[in-house]
């Protein structure tokens, strides 16, 4: 059995603190231990280390869903962190009507409805406690073998009737691409056939007051993984190479031009490597073109999938390994 100090990490927006603290206090009174930043952090603490340690030591994450929390990079990062690890379940609690902006990785998990907290509040707390205790009571040996997403989707989690029945949506993957639209559409079609929803920046509805970067930053949070299409869309050379002269004294100029990926693709690829980790990014290289292909030197030593090989099988294997598809 888990030790008495086993706890659930609480992820929320400070704008919802009043209701969140009430729910947490009631859970604590009924024997459910929680980790809440406003209670656990003290003056002088390194808050980033403390939150990471809090997540790592938890047996599950209770995340409160509201308009404020769905705009919080801290909440989204905490949820992504625990889901990527796959070692603990996430228990979403719906405080407001935010179903249209809930990240895809949370849409596939049944939530507990607290939108009208004044209606039958005590019964809802009792049902939530039962669900959390059901998880606590599982022996540690079993916890390590359980898929948290499947656990939160089983009958015991929906027994109270408080959870809406929702068909599991396609998993979302951010698709980064350059100017090769044929390649983009081919990979997009392949993902859709696998029941994977590709997020493509140019196809997302644009907020006129939002910069492209802000739009990218908002949309990337909706995906746990990224597929990068690195194609030979641009040409160029370093200034030093361009002005270098051949043995006859003629400037090399355009003779040293090489094909390379678009600047936005290189930037977004680096972003996702940093945000999702090396294993969270699949890179497909298409080196065809009139110029010799040149990849960024920082990527030397990394092996990416070649478009001219069996990339569909490789991408399928990667999607399965990340539990995006079965």
C-alpha positions, 0 to 999 in steps of 0.5 A, a space after each residue: 500500500 502507498 505510504 501515508 505521505 502519498 499526495 496529489 499535486 494540485 495544478 491551478 491558476 491563482 485566479 481560481 485560488 478561492 474555490 481551489 483552496 476550498 476544494 483542496 481543504 475539503 479533500 484534506 479533511 477527508 484524508 486526501 493529501 495534496 501538494 499546493 504551491 501556496 502552502 508548500 513553498 516558503 521564503 527562500 525556496 527555489 520554486 522551480 525545483 520545488 514544483 519539479 520535486 512536487 510533481 516527481 513525488 506525487 502519485 497523481 495530478 489534480 488539475 483545475 480547468 478554467 479560462 484562467 488556467 488554460 491560459 497559464 503556461 505554468 499549468 500547461 507545463 505541469 500537466 505536460 510534464 506529468 503526462 510525458 512521464 506516464 508514471 501518474 494519472 491526471 484528474 481534471 476538475 472542470 470549473 468553467 465551460 472551457 471544453 473548446 480550449 482544453 489541450 488535446 492531451 487532456 480532452 482524452 481524459 474524463 473530467 470531474 464536473 464542478 462548474 456549478 459548485 453550489 449544486 450538490 457540492 458535498 456529494 461531488 466532493 464525496 465522489 471525488 474522494 472515492 475516485 482518488 482513494 480508488 487510485 491510492 488503494 492500488 498497490 505500488 506494483 500495480 501502479 507501475 503497470 497501469 496506463 493512467 489515461 486508461 485508468 481515468 477512462 474506466 467505469 470506476 472513474 465514471 460510476 458517479 455519472 458526473 463525467 460526460 461521455 466523450 469519444 476519445 479525440 485524435 491525438 494532436 501532433 504539431 506539424 512544422 513545415 516549410 514551402 514544400 506543400 506537397 510534402 506537408 499535405 502528404 504527411 498531414 494526410 498520413 497522420 489523419 489516416 492514423 487518427 492523429 490530428 496535425 496542428 498546422 500553424 497556417 491553418 489555425 484561425 488567426 487573431 488579428 491582434 496576435 503576432 505569429 510568434 504568440 500564435 505559435 506559442 499558444 498552439 504548440 501547447 496543445 500538442 505533446 509531440 512534434 513532427 518536423 518536415 525539413 526540406 530544401 526550401 531555401 538556398 544560401 552560403 556563408 559570406 566567407 564562402 561566397 567571397 572565397 576565390 577558386 585557384 584561378 582567382 575567380 570568386 566562388 559566388 553562387 557556386 557555393 550555394 546549398 539547399 537548406 531548411 526554412 528559417 522558421 522550420 529551423 527555429 521551431 525545430 530547436 524550440 520543440 527539441 528544447 520543449 518536448 525533448 529529443 524523443 518527443 520530436 520526429 524529423 523527416 528530411 527531404 533532401 531533393 532539390 537542384 542544390 546540394 542539401 546542407 543541414 545545420 551543423 549543430 545537428 551533426 551526429 543526429 540521424 533523421 528519417 530520410 524521405 526516400 526511405 520507408 518513412 511511413 513505417 518509421 513514423 508509424 513506429 514512432 507514433 506507437 512508441 509515444 502511445 499516440 496510436 496503438 
